[in-house]
Amino acid sequence: MNFFCRLFGHTWVPVTDNPKIAWNTKDDGQVLHASPSGETRFFDECVRCRERREVVPTRRFPAAKPAEAAKS
């Protein structure tokens, strides 16, 4: 932990780890298919000491409920 983090506290900023997408062909060699190398992870990272804590992202829009979809 940095001296300034101990003195003032951490300054958290949102950060994401976006894995790269590998583009490969199937057996026919004609069409490209995307295969991600991992999942996107969300973090809060301290600007001063680079300490990370993982964050579970909240959804902006809730998923449609099956009961509401059946009414429509």
C-alpha positions as a Markdown table, in Angstrom:
| # | Residue | x | y | z |
|---|---|---|---|---|
| 1 | Met | 0.0 | 0.0 | 0.0 |
| 2 | Asn | 1.3 | 3.4 | -0.9 |
| 3 | Phe | 2.0 | 6.1 | 1.7 |
| 4 | Phe | -0.6 | 8.4 | 0.3 |
| 5 | Cys | -3.2 | 5.6 | 0.2 |
| 6 | Arg | -2.5 | 5.1 | 3.9 |
| 7 | Leu | -2.8 | 8.8 | 4.6 |
| 8 | Phe | -5.8 | 9.8 | 2.4 |
| 9 | Gly | -7.4 | 6.4 | 1.4 |
| 10 | His | -7.6 | 4.8 | -2.0 |
| 11 | Thr | -8.9 | 6.6 | -5.1 |
| 12 | Trp | -10.9 | 3.9 | -6.9 |
| 13 | Val | -11.6 | 4.1 | -10.7 |
| 14 | Pro | -13.5 | 1.5 | -12.8 |
| 15 | Val | -11.3 | -0.7 | -15.0 |
| 16 | Thr | -12.2 | -3.7 | -17.3 |
| 17 | Asp | -10.1 | -6.6 | -18.6 |
| 18 | Asn | -11.3 | -7.3 | -22.1 |
| 19 | Pro | -9.9 | -10.6 | -23.4 |
| 20 | Lys | -8.9 | -10.7 | -27.1 |
| 21 | Ile | -11.0 | -12.5 | -29.6 |
| 22 | Ala | -9.3 | -15.1 | -31.8 |
| 23 | Trp | -10.7 | -15.4 | -35.3 |
| 24 | Asn | -10.3 | -19.0 | -36.6 |
| 25 | Thr | -11.7 | -20.9 | -39.6 |
| 26 | Lys | -13.6 | -24.2 | -39.3 |
| 27 | Asp | -12.8 | -27.3 | -41.4 |
| 28 | Asp | -13.9 | -25.7 | -44.7 |
| 29 | Gly | -11.5 | -22.8 | -44.3 |
| 30 | Gln | -14.0 | -20.3 | -45.8 |
| 31 | Val | -15.8 | -18.7 | -42.8 |
| 32 | Leu | -14.2 | -17.0 | -39.8 |
| 33 | His | -15.6 | -17.8 | -36.3 |
| 34 | Ala | -14.9 | -15.8 | -33.2 |
| 35 | Ser | -13.7 | -17.6 | -30.1 |
| 36 | Pro | -13.1 | -15.4 | -27.0 |
| 37 | Ser | -10.1 | -16.3 | -24.8 |
| 38 | Gly | -12.0 | -15.5 | -21.6 |
| 39 | Glu | -14.7 | -13.5 | -19.9 |
| 40 | Thr | -14.8 | -9.7 | -19.4 |
| 41 | Arg | -14.0 | -8.9 | -15.8 |
| 42 | Phe | -14.8 | -5.7 | -14.0 |
| 43 | Phe | -12.5 | -4.1 | -11.4 |
| 44 | Asp | -12.1 | -1.0 | -9.3 |
| 45 | Glu | -8.4 | 0.0 | -9.3 |
| 46 | Cys | -6.6 | 2.4 | -7.1 |
| 47 | Val | -4.9 | 5.1 | -9.1 |
| 48 | Arg | -2.0 | 5.5 | -6.7 |
| 49 | Cys | -1.0 | 1.9 | -5.7 |
| 50 | Arg | -2.7 | -0.1 | -8.5 |
| 51 | Glu | -4.5 | -2.4 | -5.9 |
| 52 | Arg | -7.5 | -4.1 | -7.5 |
| 53 | Arg | -10.8 | -5.3 | -6.2 |
| 54 | Glu | -13.3 | -7.2 | -8.3 |
| 55 | Val | -16.7 | -5.7 | -8.8 |
| 56 | Val | -20.0 | -7.4 | -9.8 |
| 57 | Pro | -21.6 | -5.1 | -12.4 |
| 58 | Thr | -25.2 | -4.1 | -11.9 |
| 59 | Arg | -27.6 | -4.4 | -14.8 |
| 60 | Arg | -29.0 | -1.1 | -16.1 |
| 61 | Phe | -32.2 | -2.7 | -17.4 |
| 62 | Pro | -33.7 | -5.6 | -15.6 |
| 63 | Ala | -34.4 | -8.7 | -17.6 |
| 64 | Ala | -38.0 | -9.2 | -18.9 |
| 65 | Lys | -40.0 | -11.4 | -16.5 |
| 66 | Pro | -41.7 | -14.4 | -18.1 |
| 67 | Ala | -45.1 | -13.4 | -16.6 |
| 68 | Glu | -44.9 | -9.9 | -18.2 |
| 69 | Ala | -43.9 | -11.4 | -21.5 |
| 70 | Ala | -46.9 | -13.7 | -21.5 |
| 71 | Lys | -49.4 | -10.9 | -20.8 |
| 72 | Ser | -48.3 | -9.0 | -23.9 |
